[in-house]
Amino acid sequence: MPPESQIPIASHGAPKRFATRLALFYGTLFGLLGTHLPFFPMWLKAVGIDASWIGIITAVPSVTRFTILPLVTGLAERRGSLRGAMIVTAFATALGFSLVGTQHQPLLVFLAYAATACVWTPMVPLTDAYALRGVARYGLDYGPLRLWGSAAFVVGALLCGLLVDVIAARHLIWVIAGTAGLGALVGLGLRPLDHPGTAPAARHGASALRREPGFLAIIVAAALIQGSHAAYYTFASITWQGAGLGGLTIAGLWALGVLAEIVVFALSPRFTLQPSVLVVIGGLSAVARWLITAQEPSVAVLAVVQLAHGLTYGLTQIGTMGLLVRHVPGHVMARGQGYFAACSGIVASSASILSGAVYARHGQGVYYVMAAMALSGAAVMWSARHRLADHPHSAASGG
């Protein structure tokens, strides 16, 4: 992002237009996740793919996060066009999911899904980088912008839950592909925010960023805590369906967690604790959540436990973004998001593959492994909290 002196003075309504269009894009982006996360594994099962292959296939997006994703975010930053990259990847994602839907053999599904993941997984870090640049430029808050994505996740999950009881599970892939197509169209309305003249500074800043202990602590801690959701994302719907729960009940359980997440995002501008402390609280909450889930609780207890998602995911996300906006210069924010996503991908892909193997043998016992991951993430952040408090770096600088 160029120095403010190089950017034309924004009109009075520019912040509102930026926020509205970004909120809409967040909505379609996470609406896609709302249809994909709970029900893509169910589609895989419906077309005859076994649990081991499901674990491998669902790990693919995590693998692309530390292989292809950093290349895409780096290219977008060097060319000075986050918005352009967001639009291109959105259209490619819609095409990719349409291709996935035509395949039913495990290997072919794997290959088509891998190609799709290469363009899909960069969308969130690109969007978060675009959002944080806008936050710094217009003086906005990240949480209220991001909550619309969570709200759309709920809507997508509920609609898909209703469809599960009406249409065959093998048709759910077309709901996912259609949602991706809607997101591509909405992306055309995003406001330009980048400038190609930032490329040299971005390359220099990115090199220093990789050697910064505070930044490394942020991305490792967050990756471990968010990665501890791997078993939940992959096998929760399958487990609940096997226990006799209907599609709407399954969607409702997912929705409860995300509703709690929305509340956290909405209230985040009022939080006074340091971002590092918020991440620690999120990690410890995840430990408790997974330990309870491992006990195979009743639906009533599970519904209460699902509300902890507001802390395990939402609070961790708010804390992480707060740390990144303080410690990553604006002109390398896309690289910072890319490195964060890459670290998360390494952790999440390993956790997804491991969870598939553990779940096949021990069922809900897989959540003990997830609890250990979350505890490790909280410990990393707790040990780094003083360093992060002592060396802030505003995202507005340099950008």
Backbone torsions as a table, in degrees:
resi	resn	phi	psi	omega
1	MET	NA	132.7	-175.9
2	PRO	-73.5	161.2	174.4
3	PRO	-55.7	150.8	-175.8
4	GLU	-57.4	-28.9	-179.1
5	SER	-65.9	-20.0	-179.0
6	GLN	-92.3	-4.8	-177.2
7	ILE	-102.5	131.2	177.4
8	PRO	-57.1	144.6	179.3
9	ILE	-61.1	129.4	-176.7
10	ALA	-73.0	145.3	174.3
11	SER	-71.1	165.3	-175.4
12	HIS	-57.6	-35.2	-176.8
13	GLY	-90.8	0.3	-176.2
14	ALA	-60.6	-45.5	179.2
15	PRO	-58.9	-41.0	-179.5
16	LYS	-66.4	-42.3	178.8
17	ARG	-65.1	-41.9	177.5
18	PHE	-59.2	-48.8	-176.9
19	ALA	-63.4	-42.0	-177.8
20	THR	-64.9	-46.4	-177.4
21	ARG	-71.2	-35.7	176.2
22	LEU	-66.9	-40.6	178.2
23	ALA	-60.3	-40.4	177.4
24	LEU	-63.4	-41.7	-179.9
25	PHE	-68.0	-42.6	174.3
26	TYR	-56.3	-38.9	-179.6
27	GLY	-60.7	-46.7	-179.9
28	THR	-71.3	-35.1	-179.4
29	LEU	-63.1	-45.6	-178.7
30	PHE	-88.0	-17.3	168.7
31	GLY	-63.7	-37.1	174.8
32	LEU	-62.4	-43.9	176.9
33	LEU	-63.3	-35.3	-179.7
34	GLY	-64.4	-31.1	175.6
35	THR	-86.5	-30.5	-174.5
36	HIS	-79.6	-53.8	-172.5
37	LEU	-57.9	-50.5	-178.4
38	PRO	-74.1	-28.9	-165.7
39	PHE	-118.0	-12.4	174.3
40	PHE	-62.4	-43.6	175.1
41	PRO	-60.3	-34.0	177.8
42	MET	-67.5	-37.2	176.1
43	TRP	-64.7	-43.0	178.4
44	LEU	-57.9	-44.6	179.1
45	LYS	-65.1	-38.5	-176.9
46	ALA	-65.6	-28.5	179.6
47	VAL	-94.1	11.4	170.5
48	GLY	94.5	19.2	-179.2
49	ILE	-93.7	131.9	-174.0
50	ASP	-81.7	174.0	-172.4
51	ALA	-61.8	-38.8	-179.3
52	SER	-64.3	-44.1	177.3
53	TRP	-66.4	-36.5	178.0
54	ILE	-60.4	-43.2	178.1
55	GLY	-61.3	-41.2	-179.8
56	ILE	-68.6	-47.0	-177.4
57	ILE	-63.9	-44.5	-178.4
58	THR	-70.7	-12.9	175.8
59	ALA	-81.1	-15.1	-174.6
60	VAL	-57.1	-47.8	179.4
61	PRO	-57.5	-36.7	179.1
62	SER	-65.2	-37.2	178.5
63	VAL	-66.3	-41.5	-179.7
64	THR	-65.8	-22.1	-179.5
65	ARG	-66.3	-28.4	179.1
66	PHE	-110.2	9.0	176.4
67	THR	-118.5	-68.3	-175.8
68	ILE	-83.3	-39.9	-172.6
69	LEU	-54.9	-49.4	-179.7
70	PRO	-60.2	-30.4	177.3
71	LEU	-66.8	-40.6	-178.9
72	VAL	-68.9	-46.3	-180.0
73	THR	-65.3	-38.0	177.6
74	GLY	-64.7	-41.9	178.8
75	LEU	-64.4	-42.2	179.6
76	ALA	-61.1	-39.8	-178.5
77	GLU	-72.3	-40.6	178.5
78	ARG	-63.4	-35.6	179.4
79	ARG	-84.6	-6.0	176.9
80	GLY	66.8	37.1	-178.2
81	SER	-146.5	81.6	173.7
82	LEU	-65.6	-42.6	-178.3
83	ARG	-59.5	-46.1	179.7
84	GLY	-61.4	-41.0	179.2
85	ALA	-65.8	-37.9	178.5
86	MET	-62.4	-42.0	-178.6
87	ILE	-68.7	-45.5	-179.3
88	VAL	-61.9	-47.0	-178.9
89	THR	-66.9	-31.0	178.6
90	ALA	-65.3	-45.6	179.2
91	PHE	-67.4	-39.6	179.3
92	ALA	-65.3	-34.9	178.8
93	THR	-65.3	-43.6	178.5
94	ALA	-60.2	-43.0	177.4
95	LEU	-64.3	-40.2	-178.3
96	GLY	-63.6	-45.4	179.7
97	PHE	-65.6	-31.7	174.9
98	SER	-63.6	-38.1	177.9
99	LEU	-68.4	-41.8	178.5
100	VAL	-56.3	-41.1	-177.2
101	GLY	-63.4	-18.4	-179.9
102	THR	-87.6	-4.9	-175.8
103	GLN	-109.8	145.1	179.0
104	HIS	-131.9	-13.9	177.3
105	GLN	-81.3	138.4	-175.3
106	PRO	-50.8	-47.6	-177.3
107	LEU	-66.7	-40.6	-179.5
108	LEU	-68.8	-39.4	175.8
109	VAL	-61.9	-43.8	179.4
110	PHE	-57.1	-47.6	-177.1
111	LEU	-66.7	-44.7	-179.9
112	ALA	-66.3	-39.5	179.9
113	TYR	-69.1	-35.8	177.9
114	ALA	-63.0	-43.6	178.6
115	ALA	-63.1	-40.2	179.0
116	THR	-65.6	-42.6	-178.5
117	ALA	-62.5	-30.1	179.8
118	CYS	-61.7	-30.4	178.9
119	VAL	-101.8	-20.5	-177.7
120	TRP	-81.1	-47.8	-173.8
121	THR	-63.0	-29.1	176.5
122	PRO	-69.0	-12.9	-173.1
123	MET	-64.5	-41.0	-178.7
124	VAL	-67.9	-50.6	177.6
125	PRO	-63.1	-35.1	175.9
126	LEU	-62.9	-43.1	-179.3
127	THR	-68.6	-40.6	178.0
128	ASP	-65.4	-38.9	177.2
129	ALA	-64.6	-44.2	176.6
130	TYR	-60.1	-42.1	-179.7
131	ALA	-65.3	-45.5	-177.6
132	LEU	-68.1	-32.6	173.5
133	ARG	-64.6	-41.7	177.4
134	GLY	-66.7	-37.3	176.8
135	VAL	-59.2	-45.5	-179.6
136	ALA	-68.6	-37.4	-176.3
137	ARG	-74.2	-43.0	-173.2
138	TYR	-101.9	-2.3	180.0
139	GLY	71.2	36.3	-179.3
140	LEU	-94.3	174.5	174.5
141	ASP	-108.8	137.2	-177.3
142	TYR	-66.1	-45.5	-173.7
143	GLY	-54.4	-52.7	179.5
144	PRO	-61.7	-27.5	174.5
145	LEU	-71.8	-44.3	-174.1
146	ARG	-73.2	-23.7	-175.9
147	LEU	-63.9	-25.2	178.6
148	TRP	-68.0	-28.2	173.5
149	GLY	-65.8	-42.9	179.1
150	SER	-65.4	-39.5	178.2
151	ALA	-61.9	-41.4	179.0
152	ALA	-67.7	-32.7	176.0
153	PHE	-58.6	-44.3	179.8
154	VAL	-61.6	-46.3	-179.1
155	VAL	-61.9	-45.1	179.0
156	GLY	-61.5	-42.9	-179.9
157	ALA	-66.1	-42.2	-179.3
158	LEU	-66.6	-43.2	179.2
159	LEU	-63.1	-41.9	178.6
160	CYS	-66.5	-36.2	178.1
161	GLY	-62.0	-40.1	176.5
162	LEU	-65.0	-39.7	-178.2
163	LEU	-68.2	-31.0	179.7
164	VAL	-58.2	-35.3	-178.8
165	ASP	-85.3	-2.7	-176.8
166	VAL	-115.6	-41.6	-178.6
167	ILE	-115.2	162.7	178.6
168	ALA	-66.9	144.0	-177.6
169	ALA	-60.0	-25.4	-178.3
170	ARG	-69.7	-9.7	178.4
171	HIS	-97.8	-3.4	-176.8
172	LEU	-62.6	-26.7	-178.5
173	ILE	-60.6	-29.1	-178.2
174	TRP	-76.8	-25.4	172.3
175	VAL	-67.7	-42.2	178.9
176	ILE	-62.3	-46.6	-179.1
177	ALA	-64.6	-39.4	179.0
178	GLY	-64.7	-39.1	177.2
179	THR	-64.1	-40.0	177.0
180	ALA	-62.0	-39.7	178.3
181	GLY	-64.0	-39.7	177.4
182	LEU	-62.1	-41.0	178.8
183	GLY	-61.7	-37.9	179.0
184	ALA	-62.9	-41.4	179.5
185	LEU	-66.9	-41.5	178.9
186	VAL	-63.5	-34.8	-179.1
187	GLY	-59.3	-25.3	180.0
188	LEU	-64.3	-19.8	-178.4
189	GLY	-91.3	-0.8	-179.9
190	LEU	-64.6	143.9	-178.9
191	ARG	-82.8	138.0	175.4
192	PRO	-61.0	142.5	-178.1
193	LEU	-142.9	-7.2	-173.4
194	ASP	-102.4	168.5	178.0
195	HIS	-144.8	126.0	-175.2
196	PRO	-63.8	-15.6	-177.2
197	GLY	-72.6	-2.4	-177.5
198	THR	-87.7	-3.2	-171.1
199	ALA	-59.0	-48.4	-178.7
200	PRO	-60.3	-44.5	178.6
201	ALA	-62.9	-36.9	-179.1
202	ALA	-63.6	-41.2	-179.5
203	ARG	-64.5	-42.6	-178.6
204	HIS	-65.3	-46.2	-178.1
205	GLY	-64.7	-36.7	-178.0
206	ALA	-64.5	-37.4	179.1
207	SER	-62.8	-42.5	179.0
208	ALA	-69.0	-34.3	-177.3
209	LEU	-61.3	-38.6	-178.3
210	ARG	-67.0	-17.0	-179.1
211	ARG	-104.1	5.5	-177.1
212	GLU	-87.5	113.5	-177.1
213	PRO	-57.5	-38.2	-179.8
214	GLY	-62.9	-44.3	178.9
215	PHE	-63.3	-42.1	179.0
216	LEU	-62.5	-38.4	178.3
217	ALA	-64.3	-39.8	179.9
218	ILE	-60.1	-51.8	-173.1
219	ILE	-73.0	-32.3	178.5
220	VAL	-69.7	-46.2	-179.4
221	ALA	-62.1	-47.6	-179.5
222	ALA	-64.1	-39.1	-179.8
223	ALA	-63.2	-40.1	179.9
224	LEU	-67.2	-42.9	-179.1
225	ILE	-69.4	-48.3	179.1
226	GLN	-68.2	-33.8	177.8
227	GLY	-66.3	-21.6	179.0
228	SER	-68.9	-8.3	175.7
229	HIS	-83.3	0.3	-172.3
230	ALA	-57.3	-48.1	-179.1
231	ALA	-64.8	-38.4	178.4
232	TYR	-62.3	-49.0	-178.7
233	TYR	-63.6	-35.4	-173.4
234	THR	-86.7	-41.9	-169.4
235	PHE	-117.6	-3.8	-178.1
236	ALA	-60.7	-49.4	-177.9
237	SER	-63.8	-39.9	179.2
238	ILE	-64.3	-43.7	179.1
239	THR	-62.3	-46.5	-178.4
240	TRP	-66.2	-38.0	177.1
241	GLN	-64.9	-40.6	177.9
242	GLY	-65.3	-25.3	178.4
243	ALA	-83.8	1.3	176.0
244	GLY	96.0	8.1	179.9
245	LEU	-79.0	142.7	179.6
246	GLY	-79.9	169.3	-177.8
247	GLY	-59.5	-40.7	-178.8
248	LEU	-68.4	-37.2	177.2
249	THR	-65.4	-42.7	177.7
250	ILE	-60.2	-47.2	179.2
251	ALA	-62.3	-37.2	178.8
252	GLY	-63.3	-38.7	178.0
253	LEU	-64.7	-42.8	176.0
254	TRP	-62.1	-41.9	-176.5
255	ALA	-64.9	-37.1	178.7
256	LEU	-57.2	-45.2	179.9
257	GLY	-62.3	-42.4	-176.7
258	VAL	-75.4	-30.8	174.4
259	LEU	-60.8	-41.1	176.1
260	ALA	-63.5	-37.8	177.2
261	GLU	-62.2	-41.1	179.3
262	ILE	-61.9	-42.3	179.5
263	VAL	-61.0	-42.9	179.0
264	VAL	-62.2	-45.2	178.6
265	PHE	-62.2	-41.3	-178.1
266	ALA	-65.5	-37.1	-177.6
267	LEU	-86.4	-9.6	-172.0
268	SER	-56.5	-33.5	178.1
269	PRO	-61.6	-17.8	-179.3
270	ARG	-91.9	-7.4	-177.9
271	PHE	-67.4	137.1	-179.7
272	THR	-112.3	-11.3	178.3
273	LEU	-70.7	154.1	175.9
274	GLN	-62.2	144.6	178.6
275	PRO	-54.0	-36.8	-179.9
276	SER	-62.9	-36.9	178.8
277	VAL	-68.3	-37.7	177.4
278	LEU	-60.7	-40.8	178.9
279	VAL	-65.1	-41.5	178.2
280	VAL	-61.7	-44.0	178.1
281	ILE	-61.4	-41.9	177.9
282	GLY	-61.2	-41.2	179.8
283	GLY	-66.3	-44.4	179.7
284	LEU	-67.1	-34.2	175.5
285	SER	-64.1	-37.4	178.1
286	ALA	-65.2	-38.5	177.3
287	VAL	-57.0	-49.8	-179.6
288	ALA	-63.8	-41.6	-178.4
289	ARG	-61.1	-46.9	-176.3
290	TRP	-72.3	-33.1	177.0
291	LEU	-64.3	-39.3	177.8
292	ILE	-70.4	-42.4	180.0
293	THR	-61.1	-33.6	180.0
294	ALA	-64.1	-19.4	-178.4
295	GLN	-83.8	5.4	-178.3
296	GLU	53.5	61.3	-176.4
297	PRO	-68.9	164.0	176.3
298	SER	-67.9	168.5	-179.2
299	VAL	-61.0	-38.4	-179.3
300	ALA	-63.1	-45.9	179.2
301	VAL	-67.6	-40.6	-179.5
302	LEU	-61.5	-37.7	178.8
303	ALA	-61.5	-39.8	178.4
304	VAL	-68.6	-43.0	-179.1
305	VAL	-62.7	-34.8	179.9
306	GLN	-59.9	-27.2	178.7
307	LEU	-64.6	-20.5	178.4
308	ALA	-67.2	-11.7	178.6
309	HIS	-60.7	-28.6	176.5
310	GLY	-59.8	-30.7	178.1
311	LEU	-91.5	-47.2	-173.4
312	THR	-66.7	-38.5	176.3
313	TYR	-100.9	-55.7	-172.7
314	GLY	-60.1	-52.0	-177.9
315	LEU	-67.0	-37.2	176.4
316	THR	-62.5	-41.2	179.4
317	GLN	-65.7	-44.8	179.2
318	ILE	-61.5	-45.5	179.4
319	GLY	-63.3	-42.3	-179.5
320	THR	-64.7	-46.4	179.1
321	MET	-64.9	-36.4	176.4
322	GLY	-62.6	-39.0	177.5
323	LEU	-68.8	-42.2	-178.6
324	LEU	-66.4	-40.6	-179.0
325	VAL	-68.2	-23.1	177.7
326	ARG	-85.9	-31.5	-169.3
327	HIS	-112.3	-6.0	179.6
328	VAL	-116.1	120.9	177.2
329	PRO	-57.9	145.2	-175.6
330	GLY	-58.7	-33.6	-176.0
331	HIS	-74.3	-9.3	174.6
332	VAL	-121.9	22.2	-177.3
333	MET	-62.9	-39.0	178.7
334	ALA	-63.5	-40.3	176.9
335	ARG	-63.8	-44.2	179.4
336	GLY	-59.0	-44.0	177.0
337	GLN	-64.3	-36.7	178.5
338	GLY	-65.4	-43.2	178.0
339	TYR	-65.1	-39.7	177.5
340	PHE	-62.1	-46.0	179.0
341	ALA	-64.7	-35.9	178.8
342	ALA	-65.1	-46.3	178.0
343	CYS	-61.6	-43.2	178.3
344	SER	-62.0	-36.8	-179.8
345	GLY	-65.4	-41.3	178.1
346	ILE	-60.9	-46.3	-178.5
347	VAL	-68.2	-47.6	-175.2
348	ALA	-68.3	-37.7	179.2
349	SER	-66.6	-40.8	176.7
350	SER	-63.1	-42.7	-179.3
351	ALA	-66.7	-36.8	-179.2
352	SER	-67.6	-45.7	178.8
353	ILE	-65.0	-43.5	178.4
354	LEU	-63.0	-40.6	-178.4
355	SER	-65.5	-34.0	177.2
356	GLY	-62.7	-43.3	179.7
357	ALA	-68.8	-43.2	-178.4
358	VAL	-69.7	-41.4	-179.8
359	TYR	-62.5	-37.8	179.9
360	ALA	-62.5	-27.4	-177.4
361	ARG	-103.2	-34.7	-171.6
362	HIS	-124.1	4.5	177.0
363	GLY	57.2	-127.2	-176.2
364	GLN	-64.5	-11.4	176.1
365	GLY	-61.2	-15.6	178.3
366	VAL	-60.3	-24.8	-177.4
367	TYR	-72.1	-17.5	173.1
368	TYR	-66.1	-36.7	177.0
369	VAL	-66.2	-40.7	179.3
370	MET	-64.1	-38.2	178.7
371	ALA	-63.2	-39.2	178.9
372	ALA	-64.8	-38.3	177.0
373	MET	-62.2	-46.5	-178.6
374	ALA	-63.0	-39.0	179.4
375	LEU	-65.0	-38.7	177.8
376	SER	-63.2	-41.5	179.0
377	GLY	-63.9	-42.3	178.2
378	ALA	-62.9	-38.6	-179.7
379	ALA	-66.0	-40.9	178.7
380	VAL	-61.7	-46.5	-178.6
381	MET	-66.7	-39.6	179.5
382	TRP	-62.0	-39.4	-178.6
383	SER	-71.0	-23.9	-176.5
384	ALA	-100.0	0.4	-170.3
385	ARG	-61.5	-36.9	-178.2
386	HIS	-70.7	-40.2	177.8
387	ARG	-61.6	-41.0	-178.7
388	LEU	-69.6	-33.0	179.2
389	ALA	-73.4	-29.8	-174.8
390	ASP	-85.2	-19.6	-173.7
391	HIS	-130.0	64.1	177.4
392	PRO	-72.9	152.0	175.9
393	HIS	-141.7	107.2	-175.4
394	SER	-60.9	137.8	178.4
395	ALA	-68.6	-19.4	-179.7
396	ALA	-73.5	-20.7	-178.7
397	SER	-71.2	140.9	179.1
398	GLY	71.1	-1.7	-175.3
399	GLY	-129.5	NA	NA
